[in-house]
Amino acid sequence: MEKEERLLAEVHDEFGLIRVLEVGDYRFLEFGEAVEQSCVFTTDPSWLEYDYTRAMLLGALCHEAPESALFLGLGAGNLTQACLAFLSLEDVEVIELRPEVPRLAMEFLGLADDPRLTIRIGDALELLPSAEHADLIFVDLYTDTGPNVAHLAWNFLGDCQKRLNPGGWLVINQWAGDDGKPLGAALLRGLYHRHYWECPVKEGNVILLVPADLDQSLDREGLLARAEALAPQLGYSLRPLIEALRPAS
């Protein structure tokens, strides 16, 4: 039997419609007309249901011991929750465009008011220059119609990399085309000098793992060791995603 869908919240802001739906043990954040942004397992908000969020967590494990993280785009907050739960972070900053999103995340989607967490409301384009440098930066900026063109621009993506601390990693959730390559692949190859890694996932996205500089490489053995050590806490293995990693195409 299909489980009943319940509408828990519906709000309109200057950017459109936001809804929170519940189906069984899961809650969904939607933008616009049924465009799912995030999925949360209500009994454990740090559980990552989808491969693209697991691949973004994998990006965090590229760093041996991250202390700070910057999230551009919050969604339901489950990736933020997972990083707070499983990484030894001391300072986490989120920049979110829509003020209703963090309110709904805290009220319905299990986002905890953690003392390490700071949320600022505004456009990432405008607020990025005033953000603290971080060991990890996550870019996950989507509307109900897809990625904002401004967030795929050379200057913005370059500035994201420049906000990294030495040894840091930039993790970008990117749409993929029919050829399996990330949207804007030619620009990305030029901007990052082909020095990044891609993780294609079954949802159709490609997660980009971009180091802070050209002297920095991906330590697959160290990454696998950290992922395997964390697997009992996560409840799933990240090994298949590590095996799917490929150099920039």
BELWO-V928770 format. One record per residue. N is the residue number from 1. RES is the residue in one letter. SS is DSSP state (a for helix, b for strand, c for the rest). BURIAL is + if it has 16 or more other ideal C-beta (glycine too) atoms within 10 Angstrom, else -. Layout:
# BELWO-V928770
n=[N	N]
res=[RES	RES]
ss=[SS	SS]
burial=[BURIAL	BURIAL]
This chain:
# BELWO-V928770
n=[1	2	3	4	5	6	7	8	9	10	11	12	13	14	15	16	17	18	19	20	21	22	23	24	25	26	27	28	29	30	31	32	33	34	35	36	37	38	39	40	41	42	43	44	45	46	47	48	49	50	51	52	53	54	55	56	57	58	59	60	61	62	63	64	65	66	67	68	69	70	71	72	73	74	75	76	77	78	79	80	81	82	83	84	85	86	87	88	89	90	91	92	93	94	95	96	97	98	99	100	101	102	103	104	105	106	107	108	109	110	111	112	113	114	115	116	117	118	119	120	121	122	123	124	125	126	127	128	129	130	131	132	133	134	135	136	137	138	139	140	141	142	143	144	145	146	147	148	149	150	151	152	153	154	155	156	157	158	159	160	161	162	163	164	165	166	167	168	169	170	171	172	173	174	175	176	177	178	179	180	181	182	183	184	185	186	187	188	189	190	191	192	193	194	195	196	197	198	199	200	201	202	203	204	205	206	207	208	209	210	211	212	213	214	215	216	217	218	219	220	221	222	223	224	225	226	227	228	229	230	231	232	233	234	235	236	237	238	239	240	241	242	243	244	245	246	247	248	249]
res=[M	E	K	E	E	R	L	L	A	E	V	H	D	E	F	G	L	I	R	V	L	E	V	G	D	Y	R	F	L	E	F	G	E	A	V	E	Q	S	C	V	F	T	T	D	P	S	W	L	E	Y	D	Y	T	R	A	M	L	L	G	A	L	C	H	E	A	P	E	S	A	L	F	L	G	L	G	A	G	N	L	T	Q	A	C	L	A	F	L	S	L	E	D	V	E	V	I	E	L	R	P	E	V	P	R	L	A	M	E	F	L	G	L	A	D	D	P	R	L	T	I	R	I	G	D	A	L	E	L	L	P	S	A	E	H	A	D	L	I	F	V	D	L	Y	T	D	T	G	P	N	V	A	H	L	A	W	N	F	L	G	D	C	Q	K	R	L	N	P	G	G	W	L	V	I	N	Q	W	A	G	D	D	G	K	P	L	G	A	A	L	L	R	G	L	Y	H	R	H	Y	W	E	C	P	V	K	E	G	N	V	I	L	L	V	P	A	D	L	D	Q	S	L	D	R	E	G	L	L	A	R	A	E	A	L	A	P	Q	L	G	Y	S	L	R	P	L	I	E	A	L	R	P	A	S]
ss=[c	c	c	c	b	b	b	b	b	b	b	b	b	c	c	b	b	b	b	b	b	b	b	c	c	b	b	b	b	b	b	c	c	c	b	b	b	b	b	b	b	c	c	c	c	c	c	c	c	c	a	a	a	a	a	a	a	a	a	a	c	c	c	c	c	c	c	b	b	b	b	b	c	c	c	c	c	a	a	a	a	a	a	a	a	a	c	c	c	c	b	b	b	b	b	b	c	c	a	a	a	a	a	a	a	a	a	a	c	c	c	c	c	c	c	c	b	b	b	b	b	c	c	a	a	a	a	a	a	a	c	c	c	b	b	b	b	b	b	c	c	b	b	c	c	b	b	c	a	a	a	a	c	a	a	a	a	a	a	a	a	a	c	b	b	b	b	b	b	b	b	b	b	b	b	b	c	c	c	c	c	b	c	c	a	a	a	a	a	a	a	c	c	c	c	b	b	b	b	b	c	c	c	c	b	b	b	b	b	b	b	c	c	c	c	c	c	c	c	a	a	a	a	a	a	a	a	a	a	a	a	a	a	a	c	c	c	c	a	a	a	a	a	a	c	b	b	c	c]
burial=[-	-	-	-	-	-	-	-	+	-	-	-	-	-	-	-	-	+	+	+	+	+	-	-	-	-	+	+	+	+	+	-	-	-	+	-	+	+	+	+	+	-	-	-	+	+	+	+	-	+	+	+	+	+	+	+	+	+	+	+	+	+	+	-	-	+	-	+	+	+	+	+	+	+	+	+	+	+	+	+	+	+	+	+	+	+	+	-	+	-	-	+	+	+	+	+	+	+	-	-	+	+	-	+	+	-	-	+	+	+	+	-	-	-	-	-	+	-	+	-	-	-	-	+	+	-	+	+	-	-	+	-	-	+	+	+	+	+	+	+	+	+	+	+	-	-	+	+	-	-	+	+	-	-	-	+	+	-	-	+	+	-	+	+	+	-	+	+	+	+	+	+	+	+	-	+	-	-	-	-	+	+	-	+	+	-	-	+	+	-	+	+	-	-	+	+	+	+	+	+	+	-	-	-	+	+	+	+	+	+	+	+	-	-	-	+	-	+	-	-	-	-	+	-	-	+	+	-	-	+	-	-	-	+	-	-	-	+	-	-	+	+	-	+	+	-	-	+	-]
